[in-house]
Amino acid sequence: MQTLTQLNNGELLGATTVKISEGLESFPGQLFELTDTLEYLDLSSNKLTTLPDDFSKFKKLKVFFASDNCFTVFPSILGKCDNLQIIGFKANMIAHIPNDAFHVNLRWLILTNNQISSLPVSIGECSKLEKLMLAGNRLAALPTELANCSSLALLRIAANNLNMLPEWLVAMPGLAWLAFSGNNIVDQTKVESFATINIDQFQIQQLLGEGASGTIFKATSIDVINQDEVAIKIFKGSVTSDGFPEDELQTYLAAGHHPSIVKLNSVIDLDDQGKKGLVMELIPSHFYNLGKPPTLNTCTRDVFEKGFKLTDQQVFEIAISMASVGAHLHERGIMHGDLYAHNVLVDDAGKTLFGDFGAASRYDKRDLALAFYLERIEVKAFGFLLDDLLSLCRANISAYDALCKLRDLCLSENQQLRPGFNEILTKLLCLEAAS
């Protein structure tokens, strides 16, 4: 992170990346000295309300973040920034978006946790848009023009005021990751819960990881007779980029038991305001994340350690386990919404564990058309996972061509051609037996 003093003293001349967070109430004019070089600008966690009318002078700017500021109107000047591909205005107070605010080159838009009640129809002109984050707003409907965003792969619309998922939306051929919990779309009847226990029953030991919805710690029960080691997830706040913590809890409970889903042990009370957390099985230390989350460059696709490879056994074990999880969840009317390699934990034998229900949503299985489309959206995500697995093979396995054909079916633009998870599982088991 840089400072305003460095900027004003000319110490940042020639910089391509600048991040300043000092409670700024106005845009630092000295930044215009960097218009020929600046590609990444982060002015998050300030007190900004507007951008200058000549902001479009930043001709090389590709990434702009202004989260945790005080904007009430999305700046229309951003629509004139030709090279700007990634924009983040999370946790502002934006209620209005001008119709000319989006450039056609936009790839990734983050508007989580604002006060937006409608999107401009011009969003349909963003044919390169891959990732759209809208959780925690006031949307009661989505513009049909969004269907023209043919590259849209990830959509977060949880924690809004939607009453339905339009057929044109769930039929979008590129969509692979969708989160829509916390709306009025289905009957969100609470699942029979575990009896809650107090956080005081555990001794927190160390940080294990952090995601969009919460932070995970290793902990030990203070019970001297049964000092079990567990993992405790503490939710960050009332709304995350994926939705409400309460919806994550309810969906995790609804998922039930599966050998490849991280076991949920109990629910904990964190304070007297009803804030809760999760107590889960502690994953053995020899497990590791299969991949890493998407970068600013890859946008919606995971990345992997250089030189990382998988054996034939691992490829089949992971693919079969994840197809089985997919079938298990959708039989219960659950869409995981974040089926990614970076959420998959594996060991050297390919044993697989899967969790993180932050983006998961429940739907009405009795609506057969909706159930079909939602499963096929998740199947596309599985297709990308299978594509990742095939790219990590140490050598061409005997079933490589057949697996490529299965991957292509899962990724088909025509959702009617995509198999369901039960069909995928059967196919994988047959291929494994024959190889």
C-alpha positions as CSV (number, residue, x, y, z in Angstrom):
1,M,0.0,0.0,0.0
2,Q,1.2,3.5,-0.8
3,T,0.6,6.8,0.9
4,L,-0.8,10.2,-0.2
5,T,2.5,11.7,0.9
6,Q,4.4,9.5,-1.5
7,L,2.0,10.4,-4.3
8,N,2.3,14.2,-3.6
9,N,6.1,14.0,-3.4
10,G,6.3,12.4,-6.9
11,E,7.6,9.1,-5.5
12,L,5.0,7.1,-7.4
13,L,5.8,8.4,-10.9
14,G,5.8,5.6,-13.4
15,A,3.8,3.3,-11.1
16,T,1.5,0.7,-12.7
17,T,-0.2,-0.2,-9.4
18,V,-1.4,2.2,-6.7
19,K,-3.4,1.5,-3.5
20,I,-4.2,4.3,-1.1
21,S,-6.5,4.1,2.0
22,E,-6.3,7.1,4.2
23,G,-9.8,8.3,4.7
24,L,-9.8,10.3,1.5
25,E,-12.8,12.6,1.0
26,S,-11.8,13.7,-2.5
27,F,-10.0,12.1,-5.5
28,P,-6.3,12.8,-5.3
29,G,-5.6,15.1,-8.3
30,Q,-1.9,14.1,-8.2
31,L,-2.9,10.7,-9.6
32,F,-3.3,12.3,-13.0
33,E,0.5,12.4,-13.2
34,L,0.2,8.6,-13.7
35,T,-2.2,8.5,-16.6
36,D,0.4,7.0,-18.9
37,T,1.3,4.1,-16.7
38,L,-1.4,3.3,-14.2
39,E,-3.1,-0.1,-14.8
40,Y,-4.4,-1.0,-11.3
41,L,-5.9,1.6,-8.9
42,D,-7.4,0.7,-5.5
43,L,-9.0,3.5,-3.5
44,S,-11.0,1.2,-1.2
45,S,-11.8,2.1,2.5
46,N,-11.9,5.9,2.0
47,K,-14.8,8.4,2.1
48,L,-15.1,9.2,-1.6
49,T,-18.5,10.1,-3.1
50,T,-17.6,11.0,-6.7
51,L,-14.9,10.7,-9.3
52,P,-13.6,13.6,-11.4
53,D,-15.2,14.2,-14.8
54,D,-11.9,13.6,-16.6
55,F,-11.3,10.2,-14.9
56,S,-11.3,8.6,-18.4
57,K,-7.8,10.1,-18.9
58,F,-6.5,6.9,-17.3
59,K,-6.3,5.2,-20.7
60,K,-4.3,2.2,-19.5
61,L,-6.4,1.5,-16.4
62,K,-7.6,-2.1,-16.3
63,V,-8.6,-2.5,-12.7
64,F,-10.4,0.0,-10.4
65,F,-11.6,-0.8,-6.8
66,A,-13.5,1.7,-4.7
67,S,-15.1,-0.5,-2.1
68,D,-16.1,0.7,1.4
69,N,-16.5,4.3,0.3
70,C,-19.6,6.6,0.3
71,F,-20.8,6.5,-3.3
72,T,-24.6,6.8,-3.8
73,V,-24.4,6.9,-7.6
74,F,-22.3,4.6,-9.7
75,P,-19.9,7.0,-11.6
76,S,-21.0,7.2,-15.3
77,I,-17.5,8.3,-16.3
78,L,-16.4,4.7,-15.9
79,G,-18.4,3.9,-19.0
80,K,-15.8,6.0,-21.0
81,C,-12.7,4.1,-19.8
82,D,-11.9,2.0,-22.8
83,N,-9.5,-0.5,-21.1
84,L,-11.2,-0.8,-17.8
85,Q,-12.2,-4.5,-17.3
86,I,-12.6,-5.0,-13.6
87,I,-14.6,-2.7,-11.3
88,G,-15.4,-3.1,-7.6
89,F,-17.7,-0.9,-5.6
90,K,-18.6,-3.3,-2.7
91,A,-20.1,-1.9,0.4
92,N,-21.0,1.6,-0.7
93,M,-24.4,3.2,-0.7
94,I,-25.1,3.0,-4.4
95,A,-28.8,3.3,-5.3
96,H,-28.6,4.4,-8.9
97,I,-26.6,3.3,-11.9
98,P,-26.8,5.6,-15.0
99,N,-27.5,3.8,-18.3
100,D,-24.2,4.9,-19.8
101,A,-22.0,3.6,-16.9
102,F,-20.9,0.3,-18.3
103,H,-18.3,-0.1,-21.1
104,V,-18.6,-3.0,-23.5
105,N,-15.1,-4.2,-22.4
106,L,-16.2,-4.9,-18.8
107,R,-15.3,-8.4,-17.6
108,W,-15.9,-8.4,-13.8
109,L,-18.3,-6.1,-11.9
110,I,-18.6,-6.1,-8.1
111,L,-21.5,-4.3,-6.6
112,T,-22.1,-6.4,-3.5
113,N,-23.8,-4.9,-0.5
114,N,-25.3,-1.6,-1.9
115,Q,-28.8,-0.3,-2.2
116,I,-29.4,-1.1,-5.9
117,S,-33.0,-1.7,-6.9
118,S,-32.6,-2.0,-10.6
119,L,-29.9,-2.5,-13.2
120,P,-29.7,-0.4,-16.4
121,V,-30.7,-2.2,-19.6
122,S,-27.3,-1.2,-21.1
123,I,-25.8,-4.0,-19.1
124,G,-26.9,-6.2,-22.0
125,E,-24.3,-4.6,-24.2
126,C,-21.5,-6.0,-22.0
127,S,-20.8,-9.1,-24.1
128,K,-17.5,-9.7,-22.4
129,L,-18.9,-9.7,-18.9
130,E,-17.9,-13.0,-17.1
131,K,-18.5,-12.3,-13.4
132,L,-21.3,-10.2,-11.9
133,M,-21.5,-9.8,-8.1
134,L,-24.8,-8.3,-6.9
135,A,-25.5,-10.0,-3.5
136,G,-26.9,-7.8,-0.8
137,N,-28.9,-5.3,-2.8
138,R,-32.6,-4.6,-3.3
139,L,-33.2,-6.1,-6.7
140,A,-36.8,-7.2,-7.3
141,A,-36.1,-8.1,-11.0
142,L,-33.4,-8.4,-13.5
143,P,-33.4,-6.8,-16.9
144,T,-34.1,-9.3,-19.7
145,E,-31.2,-7.6,-21.6
146,L,-28.8,-9.4,-19.2
147,A,-29.5,-12.5,-21.4
148,N,-27.3,-10.9,-24.1
149,C,-24.3,-11.2,-21.8
150,S,-23.2,-14.3,-23.6
151,S,-19.9,-14.6,-21.6
152,L,-21.5,-14.5,-18.2
153,A,-20.3,-17.5,-16.2
154,L,-20.6,-16.5,-12.6
155,L,-23.6,-14.6,-11.1
156,R,-24.2,-13.7,-7.5
157,I,-27.7,-12.4,-6.8
158,A,-28.3,-13.7,-3.2
159,A,-29.8,-11.5,-0.5
160,N,-32.0,-9.5,-2.8
161,N,-35.8,-9.2,-3.2
162,L,-36.3,-11.5,-6.2
163,N,-39.5,-13.6,-6.4
164,M,-38.4,-15.9,-9.2
165,L,-35.5,-17.0,-11.4
166,P,-36.5,-16.1,-15.0
167,E,-36.3,-18.9,-17.5
168,W,-34.1,-16.8,-19.8
169,L,-31.6,-16.5,-16.9
170,V,-31.3,-20.2,-15.9
171,A,-31.1,-21.0,-19.7
172,M,-28.1,-18.8,-20.3
173,P,-25.6,-21.1,-22.0
174,G,-22.5,-19.7,-20.4
175,L,-23.6,-19.7,-16.8
176,A,-21.8,-22.2,-14.5
177,W,-21.8,-20.7,-11.0
178,L,-25.0,-19.2,-9.6
179,A,-25.9,-18.1,-6.1
180,F,-29.5,-16.9,-5.3
181,S,-30.2,-17.7,-1.7
182,G,-31.8,-15.1,0.6
183,N,-34.6,-14.2,-1.9
184,N,-38.3,-15.0,-2.1
185,I,-37.8,-17.6,-4.8
186,V,-38.6,-20.8,-2.9
187,D,-40.0,-21.7,0.5
188,Q,-37.0,-21.4,2.7
189,T,-38.4,-23.5,5.5
190,K,-35.8,-24.0,8.2
191,V,-34.2,-27.4,8.4
192,E,-34.2,-29.2,11.8
193,S,-31.1,-28.0,13.4
194,F,-28.4,-29.3,15.7
195,A,-28.7,-28.1,19.3
196,T,-26.5,-25.1,19.6
197,I,-23.6,-25.0,22.0
198,N,-21.6,-22.0,23.3
199,I,-18.3,-20.9,21.8
200,D,-16.9,-21.0,25.4
201,Q,-16.9,-24.8,25.1
202,F,-13.9,-24.6,22.8
203,Q,-10.4,-23.2,22.9
204,I,-9.5,-21.4,19.7
205,Q,-5.9,-22.4,18.6
206,Q,-4.9,-21.1,15.1
207,L,-6.2,-19.7,11.9
208,L,-6.7,-22.3,9.2
209,G,-8.2,-20.3,6.3
210,E,-10.5,-17.5,5.2
211,G,-13.2,-17.3,2.6
212,A,-15.9,-14.9,1.4
213,S,-18.3,-15.7,4.2
214,G,-16.1,-16.5,7.2
215,T,-12.9,-17.4,8.9
216,I,-12.0,-20.9,9.9
217,F,-10.0,-21.7,13.0
218,K,-8.6,-24.9,14.5
219,A,-10.1,-25.4,18.0
220,T,-10.1,-28.0,20.8
221,S,-13.0,-28.9,23.1
222,I,-12.4,-28.0,26.7
223,D,-14.0,-31.2,27.8
224,V,-11.2,-33.0,29.6
225,I,-12.6,-36.4,28.8
226,N,-13.1,-35.8,25.1
227,Q,-10.7,-33.1,23.9
228,D,-11.6,-33.4,20.2
229,E,-9.9,-31.2,17.7
230,V,-12.3,-29.5,15.3
231,A,-12.6,-26.7,12.8
232,I,-14.8,-23.7,13.7
233,K,-16.1,-21.3,11.1
234,I,-17.0,-17.8,12.3
235,F,-19.1,-15.8,9.9
236,K,-17.8,-12.4,9.0
237,G,-21.0,-10.4,9.0
238,S,-24.7,-10.0,8.0
239,V,-24.1,-10.3,4.2
240,T,-21.2,-11.5,2.1
241,S,-20.4,-11.7,-1.5
242,D,-22.3,-15.0,-1.6
243,G,-25.3,-14.2,0.6
244,F,-26.5,-14.5,4.2
245,P,-24.6,-16.6,6.7
246,E,-28.0,-18.0,8.0
247,D,-28.7,-19.4,4.5
248,E,-25.3,-21.1,4.4
249,L,-26.1,-22.7,7.7
250,Q,-29.5,-23.9,6.6
251,T,-28.2,-25.3,3.3
252,Y,-25.3,-27.1,5.0
253,L,-27.8,-28.7,7.4
254,A,-30.1,-29.7,4.5
255,A,-27.2,-31.3,2.6
256,G,-27.0,-34.2,5.1
257,H,-24.3,-36.8,5.2
258,H,-22.0,-37.7,2.3
259,P,-18.6,-39.3,2.6
260,S,-17.0,-36.5,0.5
261,I,-18.7,-33.6,2.2
262,V,-16.9,-32.1,5.2
263,K,-18.9,-33.3,8.2
264,L,-20.9,-30.7,10.2
265,N,-20.7,-31.5,13.9
266,S,-22.7,-28.7,15.5
267,V,-23.8,-25.1,15.5
268,I,-22.4,-22.6,18.0
269,D,-23.7,-19.5,19.5
270,L,-21.1,-16.6,19.4
271,D,-23.0,-13.9,21.2
272,D,-26.4,-13.0,22.8
273,Q,-27.5,-11.4,19.5
274,G,-28.0,-14.8,17.9
275,K,-24.8,-14.7,15.8
276,K,-23.8,-18.3,15.0
277,G,-20.9,-20.3,13.7
278,L,-20.2,-23.9,12.5
279,V,-18.3,-26.7,14.2
280,M,-16.9,-29.0,11.5
281,E,-14.7,-32.0,11.4
282,L,-11.0,-31.1,11.3
283,I,-9.6,-32.1,8.0
284,P,-6.4,-34.2,8.3
285,S,-3.2,-32.2,7.6
286,H,-2.2,-34.4,4.6
287,F,-5.2,-32.9,2.6
288,Y,-4.5,-29.9,0.4
289,N,-6.5,-27.6,-1.8
290,L,-6.6,-28.9,-5.4
291,G,-6.4,-25.5,-6.9
292,K,-6.2,-21.8,-6.2
293,P,-9.0,-19.2,-6.7
294,P,-9.3,-17.3,-10.0
295,T,-6.9,-14.3,-10.5
296,L,-7.8,-10.9,-11.9
297,N,-6.5,-12.3,-15.2
298,T,-8.3,-15.6,-15.3
299,C,-11.5,-14.1,-13.8
300,T,-13.6,-17.2,-13.5
301,R,-11.1,-20.0,-13.9
302,D,-9.0,-21.5,-11.1
303,V,-5.2,-21.5,-11.3
304,F,-2.7,-24.2,-10.2
305,E,0.8,-24.5,-8.8
306,K,3.4,-24.6,-11.6
307,G,4.4,-28.2,-12.2
308,F,1.5,-29.6,-10.2
309,K,0.3,-32.9,-11.7
310,L,-2.2,-35.7,-10.9
311,T,-2.0,-39.4,-11.3
312,D,-4.6,-41.4,-13.2
313,Q,-6.0,-42.7,-9.8
314,Q,-6.3,-39.1,-8.5
315,V,-8.1,-37.9,-11.6
316,F,-10.8,-40.7,-11.4
317,E,-11.1,-40.5,-7.6
318,I,-11.7,-36.7,-7.6
319,A,-14.0,-36.7,-10.6
320,I,-16.1,-39.6,-9.2
321,S,-16.3,-38.1,-5.8
322,M,-17.4,-34.7,-7.1
323,A,-20.0,-36.2,-9.4
324,S,-21.4,-38.1,-6.5
325,V,-21.5,-35.0,-4.4
326,G,-23.3,-33.2,-7.2
327,A,-25.9,-35.9,-7.5
328,H,-26.4,-36.0,-3.7
329,L,-27.0,-32.3,-3.4
330,H,-29.3,-31.9,-6.4
331,E,-31.4,-34.8,-5.2
332,R,-32.0,-32.7,-2.2
333,G,-32.7,-29.5,-4.2
334,I,-29.4,-27.9,-3.4
335,M,-27.2,-26.0,-5.8
336,H,-23.7,-25.6,-4.4
337,G,-22.9,-22.5,-6.6
338,D,-19.2,-22.7,-6.1
339,L,-18.1,-26.0,-7.5
340,Y,-14.4,-25.1,-8.0
341,A,-11.1,-26.9,-7.6
342,H,-10.0,-24.4,-5.0
343,N,-12.9,-25.6,-2.8
344,V,-11.9,-29.3,-3.3
345,L,-9.5,-30.8,-0.8
346,V,-7.6,-33.9,-1.8
347,D,-4.8,-36.2,-0.7
348,D,-2.1,-38.0,-2.7
349,A,-4.4,-41.0,-3.3
350,G,-7.2,-38.8,-4.6
351,K,-9.5,-39.0,-1.6
352,T,-11.7,-35.9,-1.8
353,L,-13.4,-33.6,0.7
354,F,-15.7,-30.8,-0.3
355,G,-17.5,-28.1,1.6
356,D,-17.9,-24.3,1.8
357,F,-21.6,-23.8,1.3
358,G,-21.4,-20.0,1.3
359,A,-22.8,-19.7,-2.2
360,A,-25.2,-22.6,-1.9
361,S,-28.9,-22.2,-2.6
362,R,-32.0,-24.4,-2.1
363,Y,-34.7,-24.7,-4.7
364,D,-38.0,-26.5,-5.2
365,K,-37.4,-29.9,-6.7
366,R,-41.1,-30.1,-7.6
367,D,-40.5,-27.4,-10.3
368,L,-39.0,-29.9,-12.8
369,A,-38.0,-27.3,-15.4
370,L,-36.2,-25.2,-12.9
371,A,-34.5,-28.3,-11.3
372,F,-33.3,-29.4,-14.7
373,Y,-31.8,-26.0,-15.6
374,L,-30.1,-25.5,-12.2
375,E,-28.5,-28.9,-12.3
376,R,-27.2,-28.3,-15.8
377,I,-25.7,-25.0,-14.7
378,E,-23.8,-26.9,-12.0
379,V,-22.9,-29.6,-14.5
380,K,-21.1,-26.9,-16.5
381,A,-19.1,-26.0,-13.5
382,F,-18.2,-29.7,-13.1
383,G,-17.2,-29.7,-16.8
384,F,-14.7,-26.9,-16.1
385,L,-13.4,-29.0,-13.1
386,L,-13.0,-32.0,-15.3
387,D,-11.2,-29.8,-17.8
388,D,-8.8,-28.8,-15.0
389,L,-8.2,-32.4,-14.0
390,L,-7.4,-33.5,-17.6
391,S,-5.0,-30.6,-17.9
392,L,-3.2,-31.8,-14.8
393,C,-2.7,-35.5,-15.9
394,R,0.9,-36.6,-15.7
395,A,0.4,-38.6,-18.9
396,N,-2.5,-39.4,-21.2
397,I,-4.6,-41.9,-19.4
398,S,-6.3,-44.7,-21.3
399,A,-9.7,-43.2,-20.9
400,Y,-8.5,-39.7,-21.9
401,D,-10.5,-39.4,-25.1
402,A,-13.7,-40.6,-23.4
403,L,-13.2,-38.2,-20.5
404,C,-12.7,-35.4,-23.1
405,K,-16.0,-36.3,-24.7
406,L,-17.7,-36.3,-21.3
407,R,-16.2,-32.9,-20.5
408,D,-17.4,-31.5,-23.8
409,L,-20.9,-32.7,-23.1
410,C,-20.8,-31.0,-19.7
411,L,-19.7,-27.8,-21.2
412,S,-22.1,-27.8,-24.1
413,E,-23.8,-24.5,-25.0
414,N,-27.0,-26.5,-25.4
415,Q,-28.1,-27.4,-21.9
416,Q,-30.3,-30.2,-23.2
417,L,-27.2,-32.0,-24.2
418,R,-25.6,-31.9,-20.8
419,P,-25.9,-35.0,-18.7
420,G,-27.2,-35.0,-15.2
421,F,-24.9,-35.9,-12.3
422,N,-26.2,-39.4,-11.9
423,E,-25.5,-40.1,-15.6
424,I,-22.0,-38.5,-15.2
425,L,-21.3,-40.7,-12.2
426,T,-22.3,-43.9,-14.0
427,K,-20.2,-43.0,-17.0
428,L,-17.1,-42.2,-14.8
429,L,-17.5,-45.5,-12.9
430,C,-17.6,-47.4,-16.1
431,L,-14.6,-45.7,-17.5
432,E,-12.6,-46.3,-14.3
433,A,-13.5,-50.0,-14.4
434,A,-12.4,-50.3,-18.0
435,S,-9.2,-48.4,-17.6
